[in-house]
Amino acid sequence: RRNAASRCDVSIAGWSASHRGGARRTQDEVLKLGEKLVLSADCGGTTTRLMLYRVDPNEPVVSKKPAPGTLLAEEKYPNIAFKSFEDIIKLFLTQDCGVQGAKPSVAVLALAGVVMNNQCRFTNLDWCISGHELSSTLKIPKVELINDFVAQGYGMLTLGDDEVRRLNDAVPQPGAPIACIGAGTGLGQCFLIADSRGDYHCHPSEGAHGEFAPRGAGTDFTQIELLKHLKVKLNGWNRISVERVVSGTGICNVYEFL
């Protein structure tokens, strides 16, 4: 772990040097009349991706169209190289975003964990984050923490028809519930429900921690044997969640079983 962190430190130094070597514009030079700086983040169990946008607050959000705003900078950081999430944001804003004295008006941070009262404890990382504390220390007027798959769910609404691959012949129904699922370090899930005006609202789900239910036709007991294998591996009496099978660690578990 120490060697990995050292290698990451070298990489971070390289990122920072490359940005310091180029011309950095001031915030006034970057923003057009009425625009605001918006910071967004996708922080998973392994890496954090930060993005800085300039956004016109009056530009409408349109379904199946990219969200309003122009991307100014984007960087990815290995979490293992940092003591805190705050340190990553400070590095990005002070050295890597290309905007001198960058002061976002809003930060929306998508985090891999349960978010309650604008606080989050990561599921696969020993970090606890408070949006109110980040707002105070970073001098960002509004910092909103959301579950990472809530961000994915809202992102789905921006996909055009040419960006979607259909898995069956079912015809999408406007206003019908939408489910979103994706495997990474863990297994993320969320669902979207439309209100009376047809506007969707996304809700986080910890459905990945539900029981793994083996399936198989007739005398095919492969998945049952996989369940037995995982129960023995995890001390016999343990319940086995879906995330133990469908995720980054799940790939390793399945490979070991096969």
Long-range contacts (C-beta under 8 A, 24 or more apart in sequence): 1-80, 4-80, 5-80, 5-81, 8-78, 8-80, 8-81, 9-81, 11-78, 11-81, 12-77, 12-81, 12-91, 15-75, 15-96, 16-91, 16-95, 16-96, 19-95, 19-96, 19-97, 19-98, 20-95, 22-98, 24-98, 24-99, 24-100, 25-98, 25-99, 25-100, 26-99, 26-100, 26-101, 27-99, 27-100, 27-101, 27-102, 27-103, 30-54, 30-72, 30-99, 32-56, 34-58, 36-104, 36-105, 36-106, 37-72, 37-99, 37-102, 37-103, 37-104, 37-105, 38-69, 38-104, 38-105, 38-106, 38-107, 38-108, 39-89, 39-93, 39-104, 39-106, 39-107, 39-108, 39-109, 39-140, 40-107, 40-108, 40-109, 40-110, 41-89, 41-107, 41-108, 41-109, 41-110, 41-111, 42-110, 42-148, 42-151, 43-79, 43-85, 43-109, 43-110, 43-111, 43-112, 43-122, 43-148, 44-112, 44-148, 44-184, 44-185, 45-79, 45-112, 45-122, 45-123, 45-124, 45-125, 45-184, 45-185, 45-186, 46-78, 46-79, 46-80, 46-185, 47-76, 47-77, 47-78, 47-79, 48-76, 48-77, 48-79, 48-85, 48-88, 49-74, 49-75, 49-76, 49-77, 50-74, 50-75, 50-76, 50-77, 50-88, 50-89, 50-92, 50-96, 50-97, 52-92, 52-93, 52-97, 52-98, 52-99, 52-102, 52-104, 63-157, 63-158, 64-157, 64-158, 64-159, 64-160, 64-161, 65-158, 65-160, 66-158, 67-158, 72-97, 72-98, 72-99, 73-97, 73-98, 73-99, 79-125, 79-127, 84-127, 85-127, 85-129, 85-134, 86-134, 86-137, 86-138, 89-134, 89-138, 90-138, 93-138, 103-139, 103-140, 104-140, 105-140, 105-141, 105-142, 106-140, 106-141, 106-142, 106-143, 106-144, 107-134, 107-135, 107-138, 107-140, 107-142, 107-143, 107-144, 108-144, 108-146, 108-151, 109-134, 109-143, 109-144, 109-145, 109-146, 110-146, 110-147, 110-148, 110-150, 110-151, 110-152, 111-145, 111-146, 111-147, 111-148, 112-147, 112-148, 112-184, 112-185, 112-186, 112-188, 113-147, 114-147, 114-204, 114-206, 115-145, 115-146, 115-147, 115-150, 115-204, 118-143, 118-144, 118-145, 119-145, 120-145, 120-147, 123-186, 124-185, 124-186, 147-190, 147-204, 148-188, 149-180, 149-182, 149-188, 149-189, 149-190, 149-204, 149-205, 150-190, 150-202, 150-203, 150-204, 152-180, 152-182, 152-188, 152-190, 153-178, 153-180, 153-190, 153-191, 153-192, 153-200, 153-202, 154-192, 154-200, 154-202, 156-180, 156-192, 157-192, 157-200, 174-198, 183-246, 183-247, 183-248, 183-250, 184-247, 184-248, 185-247, 185-248, 185-249, 186-243, 186-247, 186-248, 187-242, 187-243, 187-246, 187-247, 187-250, 207-242, 208-241, 208-242, 208-243, 208-246, 208-247, 209-241, 209-242, 209-243, 210-241, 210-242, 211-239, 211-240, 211-241, 211-242, 212-240, 212-241, 212-242, 212-244, 212-245, 225-257, 226-254, 226-257, 229-256, 229-257, 230-257
